Each structure stands twice: as C-alpha cells, then as structure tokens.
Amino acid sequence: MKSHKQYVSNNVLLQLGFLTLILIIFGLIIKNVFAFLPGILIAICLFVLLINPLNYLYITKKWNKTASVVLLMIASAVTIITPLYILIHMLTNKVMILLNDTNKIESDIKKAITTLNQQFNIDVFSETNISKLTQIGTKILQTLLNASLDTFIQLGVAFILLYFMLINHKKLEDAFYRYIPLKNRNLKNMNLDLKQLVISNTVGVPVTAFIQAIIAYIGYIIFGVDDSFTWFVLTIFAAMLPVVGAALIYIPLAIILIAQGETTNAIGLLLYSFIIVGLSDNLIRFVLQKKMADVHPLVTIFGVIIGINLFGFIGIIFGPILFSVFLWLIKLYKAEFVDPNPEEI
C-alpha cells in the first residue's frame, strides 16, 4: 500500500507566516506603547467629557468643527495644567528649602517629639528614627517632582490623540456600535455606564477633594497655620488619596504647631479636622453620588493602589476607572452570555 504524504498548502503556510509577522510587530508596538497608556486613558476620559460640549458647539451653535475642537482642548488644557503648575511650583520651592535645611527639619521634629513626651507622655518616634524619617520625607518629595515631568509627557500624548478623536468622533461612535460584538441593548448601556464611571472619577473625585480642602483651609486660618494657602493646595491633592486623605496634611501640621509651642492650636486643628473635615468628606460624597456613578470605597482604595503602581501620581484618577471597568466587564459578560436579562444591566 502506497502511503500518501499530506503537505501543508503554500496558502496556509503563507497565512501562518503573515499572521506571525503581524503578531510580532503588534507585540513590539504594545510593549512600547504601554509606557503611554496613561496618556491614552487621559485622552479617552477627556473625549467622554468633551463630546457633549463639542456637539453643542458644532451641531447646535453651527460653529466650525476644527475651531470647536481647538477651543475645547485649550479650555481643558488650562483646567488640567494650571493646578498642576501651581502644585509643582509650590512643591519646588518647598523641596529646595528642605534640601538646603534638613538640619532645621530634624531639629523641629526633635522639638515636637520632646513636647509630646513632656506634655502628653507620648513617645512618637525614637531618636534613632528621626534622621531616617527626614531622609524618607525628602526622597518622597523628590520622587513627586520627577513624576511631574512624566505627567506632562503623558498630557502631550493625550492631547495629540484627543484632537484626532474629537475631529473623527462620528467615525469612532459608528465603529463602537459596529465592531464590538455585543447586543445593541448592552452596547447602549455600556456607553452610558462608561460615561458615568469616567465622570464620577475625573470630575467627582477632584471636586470632592477641592471642597474638602476649602473646609480644611478655613481651619488652617482659624488655628494660625503659617503659609496656609500652600497647605490648602497640597490638601487638595492629598484629599484624593483613599483612607489617609487630608490627614496626610493636617496631622503633620498639628505636629508643626506643637513644635512651635502652639499646643492649643494644634489640638484645635486636630479636632476640627477629624470632626468637620472628616464628616464633610462623607457628606460631599453622598451628595455627589446621587448625580454620578456610585463607586464603592473598596474599588477606590484598590484602584488607587493599582493606579499609582501602573501610572504614577495620575493613577489616583485612572486607577479606580480601570478597576471599575474591570468589574463592570464581568457584569457585562454575565448579562451578555450567562443570564441575558434586560433588567440586570
């Protein structure tokens, strides 16, 4: 019996080779583009926020499309870059002072610890740890300044992508509904839910932090904190962090007041911050969540942890979005394939 050898056709070999080449190039692109993932996420979030204003200017007001896009991009750039510039400018001044006078910082910390030990019998830190804490503090500030450069690079990438996304927004929306293989009902819900998630994190979190910082700022003025406006700006950014939040600022401020011999003001600031600022955080979130997506606190906590590891400082905003989208995709999978009940999503 003659054995018939089966050969793979040239067409199949050509396809395999072609697909292999595509996958290799795609892998190289993804490997290098991943560094710009924060910029891509920023562009997507800004697109979601600006698409309705663009439609208003372009369709309702009959403005020129390019002019509408440029105007919205300038407005968003000013909104984003201005607070970042103020923060970096203030931190730069503070860091230069700290780097030039670390001995004074160590002396102030020792004075605060001595005051706490004598008046309250509280051993906050051992003497051997004071020098280490000073070094850690200056390293953290230097890291924040280095991260600011990366933030501006990511913003540059984001605005380049955003321009083309807004100019071609109709094609993007058509492709969204045409090429994603989901039911139309789930696609519409996906569109609405993603908008709510983006707005909740990119608008809700900064607004909550800003209002909370204003309330804290009033306390700084009442209890005689020096350079209170600088601490107000720093409180805005600290308040975005879960768990610790504004306490990252007002607890060290209380220690500084103790070191300056103003124990009464320090106690007053702590009580004001724990009671008034702490309660305001929950109240503000409760009010905003009625108008935005209700994001669970654990999602925010783990999202920020993941986001900071992946994206640096701007991960405070985009980490919770990424985590929320992951959980939402699981919910969407259930609605699409496991239990396609129209009322569940």
N, C-alpha and C positions, 0 to 999 in steps of 0.2 A: 504494500500500500504506500502510495506516494504521500509524503507529508507536505501540506500546503502551508507555507510560512505566511503569516499575516504581518504586513508592514503598515506602519502609521503613515497616512497620506501626507503628502507635502503641504496640503492646505491646513491640516491640523497642526503640523509642526510650525508652520508659519504663524498661525494664530497663537500657539503657545509662546513662541519667541517674542511675538509682538506684545502679548499680554505681560510677559515677564519684564520686557523693557519698560512698559508703561508703569508697572508696579515699582520697579527700581527707581525710576525718575520721580514717581509720586512719593515714595518713601523719603527720598532726598529732599524733596520740596517740603514735606510735612515736618521733617526733622529740623529744617532751618526756619520754617515759618512759625513753629511753636513758640519761638522767642518773642514773636509779635502777637501772640494770642490775646494778651490784654488789650492791645490796640484794636484788634478785630472785634472783641467784645464791646469795647467802648463805642466803636462805630455802629454796631448793631443796636446798642441801647440808645444812642443819640438818634438813630434812624427811627426807632419806635416813638421817641419823644417828639421828633420834629415833623413826622409825616402829616399829622393833622394841621399844624400851622402852615406847612407847605401847600396843602390842598386849599386851605383858606385863602392864602395869598394868590396862588396860581389859578385856581378854578373860580372861587367866589369873587375875588377882587380883580381878576384878569391881569395880574402882574406878569412880567416876563419871567419865564421859568428859571433861567440862569441867575437873574437878579434876586429872585426869591430865595434860591438855594444859598447864594453867597451871603445875603443878609442874615439868614438863619444861622449859617455857620459862624459868621462873625459874632453874632449875639451869644451863641453857645460857647465859643472860644473865650470871650470876655468873661462869661459866667463861671467857666471852669478855671481859667488861668489866673484870674485876679486873686481869688482866695489862696491858690497855691503859691503865687508870688509873694503875697503878704506873709504866709506861713514860713516860706523859705527865707525871706528877708529877716524876719524876726528870729528864726532859729539860727541863722548865720551869725547874727550879732551876739546872740546868747552863747553859741558854741565858741566863738572867738574869745569872749570874756572868760568862759570856763577853761578853755585850753591855756589861756595866759595866766590864770589864777587858780589852779587846782588846790594850792595850799589853803587859800581862803575858804574854799568849799569844804575841805576836810576840817578846817577849824570850826566852821559854822555847824557842821554835823556833830562834831565833838561837843560843842556848846549845847546843842539841842538835846543830845543824849544825857549830858550832865544835868541839865534842867529837869528832864523827865525822871531821872534817877532820884534827884534830891526832892522834888516836889510831889511826885506821884509814885515813887518807888517802882518804876517800870524800867526793866533792863531791855531796851530795844535792840541794841547791837553790842557785840563785844568790840573792844578796842581794835582787835586784830582784823576785824572785817571792815572797818571804816575805809581804809585805803583801797581795799578791793572794790567796795561799793562805788567809790569815787571814780575808779578806772572804768568800771562797767557802765556807769552813767555817761561818761564822756564817749565811750565806744558806741553806745546806743545812739547818741545824738549825731555822731559822725556817720553812722550807717544810714540814718534818716536823710542826711544831706546827700549822700551818694545815691540813694534811691530816688531822689528828686530828679536827677539827670535822666534816669531810665523812664520816669514818668513822662517827661517832656518828649522823649523819643516816641513813646507809645502814643501820646496825643497827636504827634505829627503823622504817624501811620494811620491813626483813627480818622483824622480829618481828610486825608487823601482818599481813603476808602469811602468815607461818608459822602463826599462830593459826588462820586460816581453812583453810589447807591440812591441818593436823592434825585439826581438827574434821570436815572433809569428806574425810578420807583415803580412805575406801572409794569414794566417787564418783570421786575422782581416779584411783585404781587401775583402776576399771572403765573410765573414759574412755581411759586409757592403752592398754588392750588392745582397746578397741572402735573407736577412731577413727584410730589410727595404721595406715596401710595396708601392713603388713608381715606376713610369715608368723608364725604363733604361736611357732614354734621360735626365730626371730630376735628376736621381742619378749621372750621369756623370757631369752634370752642378753643382750639389750640391757639389761634390767632388772638382771641380776646384774653385768654388766660396769660399768655406770654406778655402781652402788653401790661396787664395788671401787675405781674411779677416785676417787670422792668421798672414801672413807675413807682411801685412800692419801695424798691431798694434804691433806685437812683434819685428819687425825689423824697420819699418818706423818711429814709434814714438821715440824710443831711438836714432836712427841715426839723426833725425831732432833735438832733444834736444842736442845731442853731438856737432853737427856743430854750432848750435846757441850759445852754451856755449863757444866754442872756440872763436867766434866773440866777445862775451861779455868779455872773458878773455883778449883779446887784449886791450879792453877799460879799464879794471881794471889796467893793466900795465901802459898804457899811462897816466892815471889820478891818479896814485900813491896810489892805494888801498893796504893797508898792508895785508900780507898773501893772496895774490891774488889767489894762486893755490887752497887753501881751498875753497874760494868763487867760483872758477871755477867748482870744483866738486859739490858743493851744487847747482850751477846754472844748471848743467846737469839734476838733479832730479827735480828741480823747473820748468824747461822748459817743462817737461812732463805734467804739470798741465794745463788744459784749462783756458782761459780768463786771469788769472793773470800771469801764466808762469814765465819767467825770471824776471819780475818786482818784484816778491816776494823777490828777492835778491838785484837787483840793486837800488831799491828805499831806502831800509834801509841803503845800502852802502853810498848813497848820503847823507843821514841824518848823518851818522857817520863822513863823511868828513866835513860836516858843523860843527859838534860838535868839530872837531879838528881844526877849524878855516880855513879850506881849501875850502872856498865858491866857488872860481873859478873852482877848480877841480870838485866839486860837481855838479855845473851847466853843466860843460862839460860832465861829466859822464851821467847825465840825458839826455842831448841832443843826445849824441852818442847812448845811449841805446834805447831811444824812436825811433830814426830815423833809425840807422843802424841795431841794433839787431831786432827791430820790423819789418822792411821791409824784413830782411833776413829770418824771420820765414815764411812769406807768399811765398817767392821765393823758399825756400827749399821744402816746402810742394807741391808747384806747380810742381817742377821738379820730386819729388818722386812719386806723384800721377799718373804720366804718366806710371810708371812702376809697380805700385801697385794699390790695390783697392782704389777707390775714396770714402773716408769716409766723410760724411757731418759733418761740425763743431758741429752742434747741437747733433749729435749722439755721438761725442767725449765728449762734455760737460756733457750731461745727463748720458752717460756711465761711466764717471769717478766718478760722484756723487754717482751713484748706486754701482759702483765697490768698492769705498772706504768704503761705509756703510756695504757692504757684506764681503769684503775680506781684508780690511785694506789698507796698502800702495801699495801692489801689485795689488790692484783693479784699479790703474791708467792704467795698461796694459789690464787687463782682463775684466774690466767693459765695455769698448767700444766694445770688442769682443762679450760679452754676449748680449749687446744691438743690435749690428749689426746682430747677429744670429737671434734674435727675429724678427726684421724687415724682415730679409731675409726669415724666415719660413713663414711669412704672404704672401710674394711674391711667395714662392714655392707652398703654398696652392692654391693660385689663378691659377697658371699655371697647377697644377695637377688636380683640381676639378672644378673650376669656368670657366676658359677660357683657355683650354689646347691648346694654340697656340705655336708651336715650336719656334717662333721668340721672344717670350716675356721673356724667361728666359735663 
